[in-house]
Amino acid sequence: MKSLKLLKTTGSVTNLTGVVLSVSEIKRGKERYSATFRIKVGHYKFNTICHDTVLHYPPSVNDIWRVEGEHKNDVKCGPQFVVASGKRLIISNNTDQSIICDYIIQNKSFVGISNSWVKKLNNAFPKKLKQTLDSVEASVLVAHPKLKMPELLAESLLQSWLQCTFERKLLTFLINKNISINLLPQLINLYGLQAIENINSDPYRLLSFMPPQNALSHWRTLDSTAFKYFAINKKDPRRVISAIEAILYQAYDTNGHMALPIDIVQDTLINEGIEHDIGNILHHSEQNLLVHHQTGFIQSLGCWSLETIVARRLNALNGDKNSTNVDLQNSVLNDFERDQSLDNSTNEFKLNSIQLKAIELALKSNLSIINGGPNTGKTMVMLAIIRQYENQNKRIFVLSATESSVKRLAIEYGKKSENVSTFIGHIKESIKNSDLSQALIIIDMASMIDTATAYVLLKAIPNDCRLCLIGDDKLLPPIGAGILFHQLTAIPHLSITLNIPYNLGSEADLNQFKHAIYIRDIKTVKNIISPYQINPEANVTWHIPQIVARQSLCKAALNIWYDKKKMDKPLQIFSSSNRICQDINQEIQLIRNYKKSYDSKEVNDQKFIKGDPVIYENNNKELGISTGSIGKISEIFTPRKTVNFRECIIQVDFEEGSKYLTEEDCLSLKLSYCINVIKAQGCTFDDIIVIVDTNYPIDHSWLYTAVSFTKKSIVLISNAEFIEKSILSEQSNFSRHIGSKIKIKKGL
């Protein structure tokens, strides 16, 4: 009854001090936070609501908070404590002992310390529990007549108290130095009890704990903190080194560079107001940077390690003597060709000479690369290799860089495969069962495999495992960093290129158009493409706005999109400009939600509405979501939904299955009514619109990749001159910088 009376009190200011039990929602303003959390005060628990960004920092579970406000009764949510101001408290000698007891009970760090033990501790050391835990040995707790605590439990209690005391000290340190408290768990995991000492010795160490996205912006913030709180001067070598690391991080994340030319790094430093010669700084440095003097490149040791180990593992696979060749059986090949003739309703299906060489290469080599453009038979070659292995009872694993390719192989060819990331997730079990020994791993869409993914895979598989990569080196490089496949296709003894198009199928014009762009055949492109206004139902059309500017391009794309949607034929829109993507996404979302009230959630200035199509822009191994995965928002959770101890705000149905996303997960989630081409590699759609923006450096690889997304029709929006220029431009894959080229010795 006392709690009911307390909760019904309104209009008067009240103070609550207690332990945070759970946090259901946090929103960040420009400088402060608003939050909804549950706090335990004595025997009572209160739902607290902090509106209007009243908190200087967000609450966390097990924090001790003092909040000031008033009790109110919400019609929908029931009794609440509405906070006007709040402050996190650090446990001190003046902290009420009942709060310290609650802190120990609620904190999962104190394993084995039950309520009954806390009561005994409270009785044994009245008003002096904190001082006792700060100073005594385990033997005191064991020998105390009111405790008689087991020695192991006493040692565990004191160790946990020491750890929590340091965490509180580190938390205070971060707050006082204006450093994000979100870094606390990572600092504890890496540095342990030396975290404060390490940060004081070099505050720029914090850069490695920050996201690689917008690394230079993070560095500027950190640089300002270092000047203000750590007495760093402008000429400090630690400052210059950290700036170089930030430049490399950003180049890695934004453009996929594994290294950068020294002169580019030097110019960027000057733009940041740092005028130091890189050579002199690095000569006196023990930091994680490496200079390639012969090539004039600089890279982080992390990227150098990735490149070196990938090259080493590829050489180990290629040179292994224990791998057993698989003989090409002509009878199996003949059966395969006959089956394909029946499946495709053709009079006679025959593999051409280059396709046969590719099959033999994969059967006889430990490491093989099969490269080819559209409709040159890459999938047929892969299916023929699979048939040879299966008929000889040899183990084979078929992987793909994208979930779309996995689904395509299953639906169109009845072949079971899996995403590379999924395979890596359970690879240890396969190794334990010796499933990979003498097995062949085929990776489809291998041009999308970035260096970091290749590193994880190659580190895991045994030397006597064989590897066959199949892809198209004319496509854009992978979303992640590096150009692994594109490098390997340039090694003659490893690779073969399929170059004879066939089986153009029912979409002959479209497939000829793709191949014409692939080989830069402008004459054929002009013969196939039709003006959209004259023949909107043609497979390949273009539309030329009167003014080739951003707003005109957006308007043209939206008009065509609306026309097709009315005919129940929605098109996927692509662009090279993030700004155009943003404008179109917002416009279509606004129209879709007009005079309707779908559930919505705003994350980092981006609004998500139930039913929106979305794309995930980063690999998330924990959730099993690949870069470029397409999905649809199926649920918006208000309040948040706890799934596997995670506070989730959105449910998305991806190709990999339904996933529950936290607010942090949603930072990689974008609307996908219009997608940037480089973010959607490997996806396929029936009908697409491609905006070829003259304000962006679009080359052959970009246009060819965009065209490869469609299965039925495409509308290009741009002027004819710029499209022709893009087709004839040089391929830019190798403008992606690397530290050192991969060299593979011939197998013994």
N, C-alpha and C positions, 0 to 999 in steps of 0.2 A: 504493500500500500504506500510506503514511503516513496518508492520510485515513481508511482503514478502521480502522487502529489507534486513531485519534483518536475516531472515531465509536463504537467499541466500549467506550470508557472509560466506566465508570459509577461512581457513588457519590462522585466527587470533584468539588469545585467548580471551575469553569473560567470564565475571562473571555474573551469574544469582542468584538472591536471591528472594525467594517467598515461597508460601504455597503449600504443596503437596496435589494434588486433588485426585489422585488414584495411586495404585501400582499394576502393572500387573504381575511382575515376580521378584523373589528374589532367588539368588543362593548363597550358603555359601561355601567359600573355607576353608582352614585350619584356617586362622586368620581373613580374611576379607570377604566382601560381594560384589557381583555384583547385579545390579538391573535395572529394567525398570520402570519408573514412570512418571507421568504427573505433571508439576509444573506451578503455576499461578504467573506471574510476571507482576504487573500492569494490563493493559488491555489484555495482551497476555498470551497464554497457550502454553507450550512446552512439547514435548515428549522427555524425557531425557533417554539416554542409558549409563549405567555404566558397562564397560567391565573390564575383568582382575582383578576382586575383588579389586576395588580401595577404597571401603568404609569400615570404621572401624565398622559400625553398620548399620543395615537395615533401610530404610526409612519407615515411617508409615503415613497414611492419617492424615492431619492437622498439620504435622510437618512443621517447617520452615527450609529450607535448603539453603545453599550457595554452588553453584557448579561452578567449573571452567572447561572450555573446549572450544569446537568450534562447530559451526553449520555446518551440512553436509546434503546433500540431498541423501537419500537412494532410490535406484531404486524401491525396493519392498514396503518399508514402508513410503516413502516420507520424508519430512523435519524432522530432528532429531538434538538434541543437545547431542554430544558425550562428556561424562564427563571424565576428567582426574583426578580430585580430588573433594571431597565434604565433607561438614561438617554440622551437625545439629546445628542450632542456638537456643538459649534460649531467650525468650522475655525479654528485659531489657529496661532501660530508654533510651538507645541509638538506640533502634530498630525503623526503619522508621515507622511512624504512618500509612501509607498506607498499610503496611504489617500487622500491628495489625488489621486494619479494615478488610482486606481480611481474616485474621485468624478467626475473630468473625463471618463473613458471612459464611465461609465454615464449621465451626465447629458445628456439630449437637447438641452439648451440650447447645448451646445458643438458646433454644426454644423460638419462638415468636419474635426474634430479626431479623427483615427483613433488606434488603438493605437500605430502607428509614430511619430506625432507626439508622443504622450505620452511614449514612451520617449526621444525626442530631447530633450524638455523636461526630463525627469528627469536625463539625462546632462549637459545644458548647465548646469543649476542644481541641483547636488546639495545637498540639505538646505535649499535656499533658494527653492524654487519658489513658495511662497505669497508670500513677501516680494517676489519679483521681479514676479509678476503684479499685486501690489498697487500697485507703484510705477513700473514702466518704461513707456516709450512703445513704440508698434508698431515704430518704427525700430530699436530695440535687438534685437527678435526677428528682424527682417529681416536685420540686419547680423551677428548672432552666427554665428561660423564653424561651430559644431556644429548650427545650425538652418537658417539661410538660408530662413526662412519667407516665403511670398508676403505682400505687404503687406496685401491684402484679408483674408487668413486671419488674419494677426496682429491686425488691427484687430477682426475678429469675435471672436477669442479673448478679447481684453482687454475688449471690450464685454460679452460673456457673463459673464466673471469678475466684472466690476463689478456686473452685474445680480444674479448669484447671491450675491455678497457682501452686497448690500443686502437680498436676500431673507432671508439668514441673520440679518442685523442686525434686520430687521423681525420675524422669527420670535422672536428673543430678546426683543425689545421686547414683543411680544404675550404671551409666556409670563410675563415679569416683571410685566406689568400685569394678569395674570389675564384676558386677553381670548382668546376662542376662536381657535385657530390656523386654523380652517376659513375664516375671513374673509380670510386672506392673499392668495389668488389675486384676489379681488374688489378688495382694496385696491391691489394692484399694478396691476391693469388700469385702475382709475380715477385713482389718484393718482400712480402711478409712483414715482420716487425721492423725492417729497414726502410720501409716506404718513405717515411718523412725524411730520413737522412739522405736517401737517394734523390728525392725531389729537391731538397735544399742544395745538394751538391751540383745538380744540373736540372733546372726546372723545364728545360726543353725536352727532357725525357718523356714528358707528358704527351708530346706530339704522337708518339707511337701508339698511344691508347685511344686516340681520336679517330673517327671514321676517315677513310681516304677521300671520301667525297668532299670537294671544296677544301682540300688540304691547306692551300695557301691562306684561305680565309681563317681557318682554325689557327694557323701559325701566327697570323697577325694578332688575333685575340690573345694567344699565348705570349707573344712577344710583348704586348702591352702589359700583361700580368707580370712578366719577368722584370720589366723595367720598374714597375710600381712596387712590387713586393719582394724582389730578390736582388735588387741593386745590380742588375746586369747593365753593362755599358754597350754602346753601339758597335765597338770593335771587338767584342768578346768572340773568340773563335767558335764557342759553343753556339752562339747565335747564328753565325754564318753557316755552320754545318747543318743546323736544324732547318734553316731556310732552304738549303739545297735538298735535304730530305723531303721537305714539303713539296718542292717543285717536282721531284721524281714521283712522289706518291700521287700527286694530282695528274701527272702525265700518264701514269699507270692506270688510274681509275677512269679518267675521262677519254683518253685516246688509245689505251691499250699498249703504250710503249713500255718495253722492258728496260730501256736505257734512253739517254738523250745526248745529243751532241753537246760538247762542252760550251761552245759559243752560245747556244740557245739558253743554257743554264746561266751563263755569265750575264747575258742580256736581261734575263728575268730578275736576277739579283739586283742589277742596276735599277730596274723599274721599281724594285722594293726599297730603293734607297741604300743598298749595300754595295759599296765599291771596293771589293777585295778580289785579288787574283786567286782563282780557284786552286791553281797548282800549289801555291804557297800555303794556303789554308789546309789542304788535304795532306800535304807533306808532313805537317806537324800534328796531324789528327790521328786519333785512334778510333774514329767513328766508323759506322757501318757503310762506308762508301768505297767504290772501286773505280779507278780510272783506267780506261783502255787507251794507252798512249798512241798505239799504232793506228787505231781507227778514230781517235779523237772523241770517244764517247765516255760518259760517266754513268754508273748505275749503282743501285743499292746492293749490298752483299746478299740480301734476301732474293732479289731477282737473279743475281749471278748464280746463286745456289740452285734456284729452280732450273735455269737453263743448263747448268753443268750436269746436274743429276739426271735430268731428262735425256740429255745426249748420252750420258754414261749408261743408263738403263737400256736405251735403244740399241747401243752397240753390244751390250751384254746379250740381249735377246737375239740380235742378228748373228752373233758369233757363237751361239751355244751349239755344241756338237751333239747334245743328247736329244735334240728334237728330231722326230722321225718324219720323213717325207711321206706324203700321201700320193699314190699313183693315180693318174688320170685314167679312168675306166671308160672306154669308148661306148660300151653298151649302156652304161648309166647315162652318158651324155646323149646318146641317141634317144633313149626313153624320155629324157628331159625335153628335148626338142619336139618330140612327138606330142607330149603332154601340153606344151605351150601352144602348138598348132591347134589343138582341140580347144584349149581354154580361150584362145583369142580369135577363134573361128577364122583362121587363115589357112590357106591351102598348104603352105609348108613354112615352118619356122626354122631358120638356120642361124646359128651363131656365126658371126663373121670372124675373119682371121685374127683381128686385133682382140676381140673378145675372148677367143680361145687362148691367145697368149696370156691375157690377164688371168684367166682361170688357172693356167699352168703355173704362172708366177706365184699365185696364192697357195697352190698345193705344194710347191717345192721350196718356198722361201720361209724363213723364220719371220721375216719382216717384209711386207709387201704394201705398195701404195697403188691404188687404182683410181685414176683421175678421169673426169669426163664431163662434157657439157650436157645440155638437155637432150633427152631422147637418144642418147648414144648407147643405152643398154646397161647402165651401171647396176640397176636392180636385177636384170636378167643374169648378169655375171655373178652377182651375189647369190642368187637362188641356185644357180648351177653349182657353185662352190659348196653351198649347203647340201645339195643333193649328193655330191661326191662323198662328203664326210659322213652323212647319215647312212648311206648305203654300205659304207665300210666300217660302220659302228665306231666312228671316231667322235670324240666329244667336241662340240662346237657351241659357242655362245655368240648370239647375235645382239648387238647393242646399237643404240642410236643416240646422237647428241640431243635429240628433241623428242618430246612426248608425241608430237604430231606424226613424226616418222614411225614411231612405235605403233600408233593406231593405224597408219596407212598400211604397214606390212601385215598387220593382223586382219584388217578388213579386206584389202585387195588381194592378198596372196596367202592368207591363212597361216602366216609364219609368226610364231611367238618370239618376241624380242623384249628388251627392256631398256630404259633410260640409263645412260652411263652413270649418272649420279646414284641411281637406285642400286645398280650393280656394285658400285664402290661401297655402298652402305652395308652389304652383306658378303663382301668378298672374303673376309676372314673365315667365314663358315665354309666357303667353297675351297679355300686353301687347306683348311683343316681336314676336309674330306678327300683331298687330293684330286678334286674335280678339274683343276686347271692344268695339271701335269699333262703334257703332250696334247693339250687342247688348243683349238684355234679360236681366237676372239676376233670377230668382225665388227668394225664400228662404221655404221652408215652415217652420212652427213658429217664426216670427220673434219671437214673444213671449219666446223664450229667448235672444235675442241681447243680450249685455251691452254696455255702452258701450265697453269696451276692445276687444272683437272688432270692433264697428262701426267704431271708429277705424282699426284696421289695414286693414279691407276698403275703407273709403271713401277712405283715403289712397292706396290702390293703383289703384283703377279710374279710367278716364278720364272726363272731363266728359260726353262724348257717349254714355256708356253709360247704359242705363235700369235702373231698380230697382223691383221689385214685392215688397212684404213681405206675407206671408199668415200670419195667426195668430189668437189668441183672447185678448183683453185681460182676460177674466175669470179667466184662469189666474194663478197666482202669478208674480211678477216673476222674471227670470232668476236662475240661481245666482250668476253674477257680478254686479258692481255696476251700478247704473243701472236706468232704466225706459224705454228708448228706444221700443220698440213701443207701450207704453201711452201715452206722450206723443203719438206721431204719430197715433194713432186719434182724438185729441181735436181734430185740425185738419181742419175740414169739407171744404175744397177738395182734400185729399189722399186722404181715406178714405171707405170705404163699408162698412156693416155688414150682413152677411147675417143675417136673423132669422126665416126661415121654415123650420122643420124638415121633413124629408121622408126617404123611403127608410129607415125604421126597421129594416127587414130582419128576420132570424130572431130577433134578440135584442131584440124590440120593447119588452118591459118594461124592460130595462136601459137602452135608448136613451131611452125616455120618462122614466125616472128621472133620467138625466143632464140632459136638457133641463129637467125640473122643478126641479132644483137650480140650473141656469143662470139660470132666470127667477124663482127663489125661490117656487115654487108648492108650498106645504106640503101642500095638500089632495091633489094628485096623488102626492106622495112617500108620504103615509100610505096611499093606496090601493094602491100598488105593493108596498111593502116588507112582508115577512112575518117572523114570529119564526123564528129558526133552529131552535129545538127542535121546532117543529111542521112546518116544511117546509124541511128542510136542502138540498133539491135545487132550490129556487127560485133564479132569477137574482139577486134582490135580497133579502137577509135581514139581520136584525140580532140581536145577542145582548146581553142586559143582565146583567152580573155582579151578584151580590147586593151587593157592595161595590165602588164605582167608585174603586179605589185601584190604585197601580202594580202590586203583586203580583197582584191579582185580574185586572187587564186582561191581564197577561202570561200568567197561567194559562189564562184563557179563550181567548186567541189560540192558545196552544200546543195545547190540547185539540182545537180545531177543525182546526188544522194536522195533528195526528197522525191524526185521523179521516179527513181527505181523503187523506193520504199512503197510508194503508192501502188506500184505494180507487184508488191510482195516479193521484191527482188533486192534486198538490202545489199549494199556494197561496203566493203572494208576500205577505209581511206588510209593512204600512206603519204608521208612527207619527209623531207630532210630537215625541216625546221621545227624545233621544239615549240617555238612561239605559235606557228600555224597549228600544230597539234593541240596546243592548249586552247586556242581560240575556237577551233572546231569542236573539241570535246565539250567545252562549256556551252556552246550554242546548241548542240544536239541534246545535251543533258537538260538544258533549260526548256527546250521545246517538248521533250519527252515528259517533263514534270509539270507542264503547264496545266493549271487548274486541277492538279492532282496532289495527293498528300502521301507520297511514299515515305517510308522511314529513311532517315539520312543521318550521316555522321561526318563531321569535319575534322580532318587530320592535316596538320601542317599547311593550312590555307588551301587545302583541296577538299572539295565536297564529294562524298560518295553517297549514292542513292540506291536503294534496293532495286535490283534488276540491271544496274549498270554493267557493261562489259569492261573488263580490266585486264591489265598485263602486269606481270611481276618482273621487275627489272634486275634482280640479283638472285644468285643461287642461295637457297636457304636449306642447308643440309638437314637441320633439325626437323623442319616441317616436310622435307621431301619435295620442295618446289624448285624447278629449274628456271634459269634465266630465260625470259621470253615466254613463259607459260601464260596462256590465255585462259580467262575464266569469267564467271558472272557472279555478281554479288547476290547471294540468296537470302541472307539475313543480316539485319543491323541490330545489335544488342544494346538496349537502353533499359535498365542499367547493364553494366558489363556482365558477361557470362564467364564463369570460372571453368576452364577446360584444362585438365592435366596441370593444375596449380598455376595456370596462366590466365590473366585477366583479359579476355578477348572482347573485341568490339564489333568484329565483322566475320561473317562466314562466306567464303568464296568457293564456288564449284569450279575447280580447275580440271584440266585433262587428267592430272594425276589423282583426282578425287577431291572431296570436300575438305577444306582446310579452315581452321579457326585462327584468326589473326589478331594479335595484340596491336596496340597503337604503334609500338616500335616496328612491328612487322609491316605495318601499312605505310611506312616511310618509303618502301620500295614498290608500292602499289600505285599504278597510274591508270587513268581512264583510257579506254582503247577504241573509242569510236574512230579516232585517228591516231596512228602509231608512227613513230620515227622508224624508218626502214631498218636501221642497224639494230634496233631493239627487238625486232620480230623475226630474225633469221630462223629458218627451218619451219616456220608456220606456212600453212597453205589455206587458201580461201577460194571459193567458186568464182566470185566476181570482185574486182578491186578498182579503186581510183588511185592513181599515183600523181601527186602534185610535184612537178619538177620545177623547183624554185630557183630562179636565176641568181638570187642573192647568196646562194650557198655553193661551195665547191663540189658539185656533183660530177662524178667521173663514170667511166664505163662500168666498173665494179658495182657502184651504187645502183645504176639504172638496171643492170643485168640482174642484180639481187632482187630489186623491186619487182621486176617482170616475172621472176621465178615463183613468186608467191601465188599466182593465179592458176586455176585449173580450167576456167571456162572463158572469162572475158576480162578485158582491161580497158580503162579510159585514162589516157595521159593528158594532163593539164599543163600546158606550157606553150611557148612558141616553137615553131619547127626548127629554127636555126639553133636554139639551145639544145634541143633533143639530139639533133645531128652531131653537134659538138661533143655532147656527153658520150655518145656511142663511139666516136672516133678517138676519144681521149685515152691517154695512157692509163694502164691499170695502176692503182695506188696502193696495192696490198703491201708492197715493200717500202712504202713511206712510213710504215709502222716500224719504229726503231727497236732494234735488239742489241744485246751486248756482244754476242758472238754467234756465228752461224753454226748450225748443226752439221757435223761431219760424221758420216757412217762408213766404217770400213767394210769392204766386201766380206761376206761370210766365208768361213774356212771350209 
